[in-house]
């Protein structure tokens, strides 16, 4: 998994080729505005994001750029490279024979 912190300094940062889905998370404490370009896919300008919220984009291996406009929040860009994906067993999950029932409703 790749995690990149983008400061609110108005600079444009190249994330390189992002496989799969890019998640843009606002660490807070304030709302923030950013510009995002996924080359060959789309260009999103002046995207508002509240503190604690996440927006997701299908980057699918395309070169990606992000600009966190001046403000008070750090944005966190996260994505999973195919080699970083885990099986349920690698994640520590256990195999069960059946799903537990729900009672009391």
C-alpha positions as CSV (number, residue, x, y, z in Angstrom):
1,X,0.0,0.0,0.0
2,X,1.2,3.5,-0.8
3,X,0.4,6.4,1.5
4,X,1.4,9.9,0.5
5,X,0.7,13.0,2.6
6,X,0.0,16.1,0.5
7,X,0.5,19.4,2.4
8,X,-1.7,22.4,1.8
9,X,1.0,24.4,0.1
10,X,-0.5,24.8,-3.4
11,X,2.3,22.8,-5.1
12,X,1.5,20.1,-7.7
13,X,2.7,16.7,-6.7
14,X,3.1,13.8,-9.2
15,X,2.0,10.5,-7.7
16,X,3.3,8.5,-10.7
17,X,1.2,5.6,-12.2
18,X,-1.4,4.7,-9.7
19,X,-2.8,1.2,-10.1
20,X,-6.4,0.5,-9.3
21,X,-8.3,3.1,-7.2
22,X,-6.8,6.2,-5.7
23,X,-8.4,7.3,-2.3
24,X,-8.0,11.0,-1.3
25,X,-8.6,11.4,2.5
26,X,-8.8,14.7,4.3
27,X,-6.9,14.3,7.6
28,X,-8.4,17.6,8.9
29,X,-8.9,19.6,10.9
30,X,-10.5,21.8,8.3
31,X,-12.3,21.3,5.0
32,X,-10.0,21.4,2.0
33,X,-10.0,22.0,-1.8
34,X,-7.8,20.2,-4.3
35,X,-7.3,19.7,-8.0
36,X,-6.7,16.2,-9.3
37,X,-5.6,15.0,-12.8
38,X,-5.6,11.3,-13.9
39,X,-3.9,11.5,-17.3
40,X,-6.1,10.0,-20.0
41,X,-9.1,9.8,-17.6
42,X,-10.2,13.2,-16.2
43,X,-9.3,16.5,-14.6
44,X,-11.2,17.5,-11.4
45,X,-10.8,21.1,-10.4
46,X,-11.7,22.7,-7.1
47,X,-13.0,19.6,-5.4
48,X,-14.2,20.3,-1.8
49,X,-13.7,17.7,0.8
50,X,-14.7,17.8,4.4
51,X,-12.4,16.8,7.2
52,X,-12.5,13.0,7.8
53,X,-14.0,12.3,4.4
54,X,-12.6,10.3,1.5
55,X,-13.1,10.6,-2.3
56,X,-12.2,7.7,-4.6
57,X,-11.0,7.7,-8.2
58,X,-10.4,5.0,-10.7
59,X,-6.8,5.7,-11.7
60,X,-6.2,2.2,-13.3
61,X,-2.5,2.6,-13.9
62,X,-2.5,6.1,-15.2
63,X,-0.2,8.9,-14.2
64,X,-1.8,11.0,-11.5
65,X,-1.2,14.6,-10.2
66,X,-2.7,16.3,-7.2
67,X,-2.6,19.9,-5.8
68,X,-3.8,20.6,-2.3
69,X,-4.8,24.2,-2.4
70,X,-3.8,26.6,0.4
71,X,-5.7,25.7,3.5
72,X,-5.2,24.1,6.8
73,X,-5.6,20.4,6.1
74,X,-3.2,17.6,4.9
75,X,-4.6,15.3,2.3
76,X,-3.6,11.7,2.3
77,X,-3.5,9.7,-1.0
78,X,-3.8,6.0,-0.6
79,X,-3.7,3.1,-3.1
80,X,-3.0,-0.6,-3.2
81,X,-0.5,-1.9,-5.7
82,X,-1.5,-5.4,-7.1
83,X,1.5,-6.9,-5.4
84,X,0.4,-5.5,-2.0
85,X,-3.1,-7.2,-2.1
86,X,-3.6,-9.8,0.6
87,X,-5.6,-13.0,0.7
88,X,-8.0,-13.4,3.6
89,X,-5.6,-15.8,5.2
90,X,-2.6,-13.3,4.9
91,X,-4.8,-10.7,6.6
92,X,-5.3,-13.0,9.5
93,X,-8.9,-13.9,8.8
94,X,-10.1,-17.3,9.8
95,X,-12.2,-19.8,7.8
96,X,-15.6,-20.6,9.3
97,X,-18.1,-23.3,8.3
98,X,-21.2,-21.0,8.4
99,X,-22.3,-17.5,9.2
100,X,-23.6,-16.9,12.7
101,X,-27.3,-16.2,12.9
102,X,-28.8,-12.8,13.9
103,X,-31.2,-13.0,16.8
104,X,-33.2,-10.5,18.7
105,X,-34.8,-8.7,15.7
